[in-house]
Amino acid sequence: MLTHIDENGNAVMVDVSAKAPTERMARASGRIYMSRQAFEELVNGSVPKGDVLAAARIAGILAVKKTPELIPLCHTLMLSKVTVDLAPIEEEYCVLCSCTVKLTGKTGAEMEALTGVSVALLTIYDMCKAIDKSMAITDIRLDEKEGGKSGHYIR
């Protein structure tokens, strides 16, 4: 059953008015791979545009809050907590990004967590592209979700 299409084939926002609010959590992750030079400048704080990881963290949090403006038919959520964690991995010259979103509501936060990761990684790309245009954003995925009728999911 397609929940975003009505009986006439028109796109609709899902009606969640009859659902009871529950505690919900979604966690997503992704990576950005880069050259050794870009990685070293990022870790050493010598990227000309400034503190890359701080900017990416803020961008990811802001993106979570803007998800309904970016993804058609997403509900606006009353978020309880958003975290964006960024871990440089020296052996792979990459940064692992994880975004966790928590709320009590009638619909989940998977799209918000995925959007947070995507924009955080795009921010890293934007700030480092003068050093390395060949960076690759990969493996953006939902890792875990809790709450709602579909229950607990772990990748």
Secondary structure, DSSP 8 states (H G I E B T S, - for coil): --TTB-TTS-B-----TTS--EEEEEEEEEEEE--HHHHHHHHHT--TT--HHHHHHHHHHHHHHHHHHHSTT-----EEEEEEEEEEEGGGTEEEEEEEEEEEESS--HHHHHHHHHHHHHHHHHHHTTT-TT-EEEEEEEEEEE-STT--EE-
